[in-house]
Amino acid sequence: MTTNTAEPRTGTTDAPRRAVKETGGTLNVFSHAFLILWVVLAAGPLIWVAATAFRPSVEILSDPMGWPTSFEWENFTNAWSKANIGQYTINSLILLCGSLTGTMLLGSMAAYVIARFTFPGNRFVFLLFAGGMMFPVILALVPLFAVMENFGLLDTRQGLMVAYIAYSLPFTTFFLTSFFRTLPTGVQEAAMVDGASHTRTFFQIMLPMAKPGLVSIGIFNFLGQWNQYLLPLLLNNEEESKYVLPQGLAALAVSQGYRGDWGALFAGLTIAMVPVLVVYAVFQRQVQAGLTAGALK
């Protein structure tokens, strides 16, 4: 009968594990520190603007980085009515109702055809939309102005809607084409066998299945069109009553800078931020699902 007198070599096996744990802990500390710094840099200015909107102009000039000692709700009243931020907001909402609807409808239809049907020039059309994303809009301002003037669309909501749709359509089609390709083909084929037309198949079957992608690209288009300043400045600069919100904020910054009503200026900025934050907070899960759906499938 023999006994094993060899001592267990715990030191040689625990050392690599201990080193891995120490390395992982160090990486976690750096990653958490970076995330905290990123949150401060991203949310800090927003919190400062919102807090400054409740301060009197005298306090803003004397202590720009201070916190409000009293809530000046009059700043929002002045910004909404006297500075016409309310009218500019309504103009932007009306414009987005048409441009966002047109962008999503045309973009989804084009993406569905490119992704699901094979025809001569399919690849060329897809690359044409992809190439549109690489074309800076600033290079098309002069010919765009001439075209809009010839068609009588300057200083009109219809002209801005067309420009917004053309500006957003390449990325929308490119994004949704990749998303439609990830959807199963069996459902579409079954609908066609049952006698459903291409139109019915698209609107009643494929669009509901593509809801995560539609919501994601819709959020991006909303943000881009809501914050658009260059196109309205070029195509909608005749009547101040037709200004969209970015134009109105720029005009407010100039006028309030001379009047010294800085509280109304920051109140206007806060009003402009609220719709964007609300939309993202409501559809946050859908945006994440839409961005990761292609990778998961």
C-alpha positions in Angstrom: 0.0 0.0 0.0 1.5 3.3 -1.1 0.5 6.8 -0.2 0.9 9.9 -2.3 3.0 12.3 -0.3 3.3 14.9 -3.1 2.1 18.4 -1.9 -0.6 20.0 -4.1 0.8 22.7 -6.3 -1.7 25.4 -5.5 0.7 28.3 -6.1 1.3 27.4 -9.7 -2.4 27.2 -10.6 -3.7 30.1 -8.6 -1.1 32.6 -9.9 -2.4 32.9 -13.5 -6.0 33.2 -12.2 -4.9 35.9 -9.7 -3.1 37.7 -12.5 -6.2 37.5 -14.8 -8.4 38.8 -12.0 -6.1 41.7 -11.3 -5.9 42.6 -15.0 -9.7 42.4 -15.3 -10.2 44.5 -12.2 -7.8 47.2 -13.6 -9.6 47.2 -16.9 -13.0 47.5 -15.2 -11.7 50.5 -13.2 -10.5 52.3 -16.3 -13.7 51.4 -18.3 -16.0 52.7 -15.5 -13.9 55.8 -15.2 -14.1 56.5 -18.9 -17.9 55.9 -18.9 -18.3 58.3 -16.0 -16.2 60.9 -17.8 -18.3 60.4 -21.0 -21.5 60.8 -19.1 -20.3 64.1 -17.5 -19.1 65.5 -20.8 -22.4 64.5 -22.6 -25.0 65.3 -19.9 -23.1 68.1 -18.2 -23.8 70.8 -20.8 -27.5 69.8 -21.1 -28.0 70.0 -17.3 -26.2 73.4 -17.2 -28.4 74.8 -20.0 -31.6 73.5 -18.3 -30.5 74.9 -15.0 -29.5 78.3 -16.5 -32.9 78.6 -18.1 -34.5 79.2 -14.7 -32.1 81.9 -13.7 -32.5 85.7 -14.1 -30.2 87.3 -16.7 -28.4 89.3 -14.0 -27.3 86.2 -12.2 -26.3 84.5 -15.4 -23.9 87.4 -16.2 -22.5 87.6 -12.7 -22.1 83.9 -12.1 -22.4 81.9 -15.4 -21.7 78.5 -13.8 -24.0 78.9 -10.7 -27.2 77.2 -9.9 -30.6 78.9 -9.8 -31.5 80.5 -6.5 -35.1 81.1 -7.7 -37.1 79.7 -10.6 -37.8 82.4 -13.2 -40.7 80.8 -15.2 -41.0 84.1 -17.0 -38.0 83.1 -19.1 -40.0 80.4 -20.8 -42.9 82.7 -21.3 -40.7 85.3 -23.0 -39.0 82.7 -25.1 -42.3 81.0 -26.2 -44.4 84.1 -27.0 -42.2 87.2 -27.2 -39.3 85.5 -29.0 -41.7 83.4 -31.2 -40.2 80.1 -30.1 -43.7 78.7 -30.0 -44.3 79.6 -33.7 -40.9 78.2 -34.7 -41.6 74.9 -32.9 -45.0 74.6 -34.6 -43.4 75.2 -38.0 -40.8 72.5 -37.3 -43.4 70.0 -36.2 -45.5 70.6 -39.3 -42.5 70.3 -41.6 -41.4 67.1 -39.9 -44.8 65.5 -40.2 -44.5 65.7 -44.0 -40.8 65.2 -44.5 -40.4 62.3 -42.0 -43.4 60.5 -43.4 -42.2 60.9 -47.0 -38.7 59.8 -46.1 -39.8 56.7 -44.3 -42.3 55.7 -47.0 -40.0 56.2 -50.0 -37.0 54.9 -48.2 -38.7 51.7 -47.1 -40.2 51.1 -50.5 -36.9 51.5 -52.3 -35.1 49.4 -49.7 -37.7 46.6 -50.0 -37.4 46.4 -53.8 -33.5 46.5 -53.7 -33.3 43.9 -51.0 -36.0 41.4 -52.2 -36.1 41.6 -56.0 -33.4 40.8 -58.5 -33.4 43.0 -61.6 -30.8 44.5 -64.0 -29.1 47.4 -62.3 -30.0 46.3 -58.8 -26.5 46.6 -57.5 -26.0 49.9 -59.3 -29.1 51.4 -57.7 -28.0 50.3 -54.3 -24.5 51.8 -54.8 -26.1 55.0 -56.1 -28.0 55.4 -52.8 -24.8 54.5 -50.8 -22.9 57.1 -52.8 -25.4 59.7 -51.9 -24.3 59.5 -48.3 -20.8 60.5 -49.3 -21.9 63.6 -51.1 -21.8 66.7 -48.9 -25.0 68.7 -49.0 -23.0 71.9 -49.0 -21.8 71.1 -52.5 -25.3 71.1 -53.8 -26.5 74.4 -52.2 -26.1 76.5 -55.3 -27.8 74.2 -57.8 -30.4 73.3 -55.2 -31.3 77.0 -54.8 -31.6 77.4 -58.6 -33.8 74.3 -58.9 -36.1 75.4 -56.1 -36.3 78.9 -57.5 -37.2 77.6 -61.0 -40.0 75.4 -59.5 -41.3 78.2 -57.3 -40.6 76.3 -54.1 -38.4 78.9 -52.3 -39.7 80.0 -48.9 -42.4 77.2 -48.9 -42.9 74.3 -46.6 -43.3 72.0 -49.6 -39.8 73.0 -50.9 -38.2 72.3 -47.5 -40.0 68.9 -47.3 -38.7 67.9 -50.7 -35.1 69.0 -49.7 -35.3 67.2 -46.3 -36.5 64.0 -48.0 -33.8 64.1 -50.6 -31.2 64.8 -47.9 -32.3 61.8 -45.7 -33.2 59.3 -48.4 -29.8 57.8 -49.1 -29.0 56.8 -45.6 -32.6 55.6 -45.0 -32.5 53.3 -48.0 -29.0 52.0 -47.3 -29.9 51.2 -43.7 -33.3 49.6 -44.4 -31.9 47.5 -47.4 -29.6 45.7 -45.0 -32.4 45.3 -42.5 -34.9 43.8 -45.1 -32.3 41.3 -46.2 -32.2 39.9 -42.7 -36.0 39.1 -42.6 -37.1 35.6 -43.4 -38.2 35.0 -47.0 -40.7 32.2 -46.1 -43.4 34.6 -44.9 -43.1 36.6 -48.1 -43.3 33.6 -50.3 -46.3 32.2 -48.4 -48.1 35.5 -48.9 -47.4 35.5 -52.6 -48.6 31.8 -52.9 -51.9 32.8 -51.1 -52.5 35.4 -53.8 -51.4 38.6 -52.0 -50.2 41.4 -54.2 -46.8 43.0 -53.9 -48.4 46.1 -52.3 -50.3 44.1 -49.8 -47.3 41.9 -48.9 -45.2 45.0 -48.4 -47.6 47.0 -46.2 -49.3 44.2 -44.2 -46.5 41.7 -43.8 -43.0 43.1 -44.4 -43.4 46.5 -42.9 -44.7 45.2 -39.5 -41.8 42.7 -39.5 -39.3 45.6 -40.1 -40.7 47.7 -37.2 -37.4 47.7 -35.2 -35.4 49.0 -38.2 -38.1 51.5 -39.1 -38.1 52.9 -35.6 -34.3 53.2 -35.4 -33.9 55.0 -38.7 -37.0 57.1 -37.9 -35.3 58.4 -34.8 -32.1 59.2 -36.7 -34.1 61.1 -39.4 -36.1 62.9 -36.7 -32.9 64.1 -35.0 -31.3 65.1 -38.3 -34.3 67.0 -39.7 -35.2 68.6 -36.3 -31.7 70.0 -36.0 -31.3 70.9 -39.7 -30.1 74.5 -40.0 -28.3 74.9 -43.4 -31.1 73.9 -45.7 -33.7 76.2 -44.0 -31.2 79.0 -44.0 -30.9 78.7 -47.8 -34.4 77.9 -48.8 -36.5 79.5 -46.1 -35.0 82.8 -45.3 -37.5 85.3 -46.6 -40.2 85.5 -43.9 -39.3 85.2 -40.2 -42.8 83.8 -39.4 -41.9 80.7 -41.5 -38.6 80.0 -39.6 -38.0 76.6 -38.3 -36.7 76.1 -34.7 -32.9 76.1 -35.5 -33.4 79.3 -37.5 -35.5 80.8 -34.7 -32.8 79.9 -32.1 -30.1 81.6 -34.1 -32.2 84.7 -34.5 -33.0 84.6 -30.8 -29.3 84.3 -29.9 -28.6 87.4 -31.9 -31.5 89.5 -30.7 -31.3 88.5 -27.0 -27.6 89.0 -27.0 -28.2 92.7 -27.7 -31.2 92.9 -25.3 -29.4 91.1 -22.5 -32.3 88.6 -22.0 -30.0 85.6 -21.6 -32.6 83.7 -19.5 -35.0 83.7 -22.5 -32.2 82.4 -24.7 -31.4 79.4 -22.5 -35.2 78.8 -22.1 -35.5 78.6 -25.9 -32.6 76.1 -26.0 -34.2 74.0 -23.3 -37.5 74.0 -25.2 -35.6 72.8 -28.3 -34.0 70.0 -26.4 -37.1 68.6 -24.8 -38.7 66.9 -27.9 -35.4 65.2 -28.8 -34.9 63.8 -25.3 -38.5 62.7 -25.0 -38.4 60.9 -28.4 -35.2 59.1 -27.5 -36.3 58.2 -24.0 -39.6 56.7 -25.3 -38.1 54.7 -28.2 -34.7 53.8 -26.6 -35.4 50.0 -26.5 -36.6 50.0 -30.1 -33.5 51.9 -31.3 -31.2 49.4 -29.6 -33.2 46.4 -31.0 -33.1 47.9 -34.5 -29.4 48.5 -34.4 -28.6 45.0 -33.2 -31.2 43.0 -35.1 -29.0 42.5 -38.1 -26.1 41.3 -36.1 -28.2 38.9 -34.0 -29.8 37.3 -37.1 
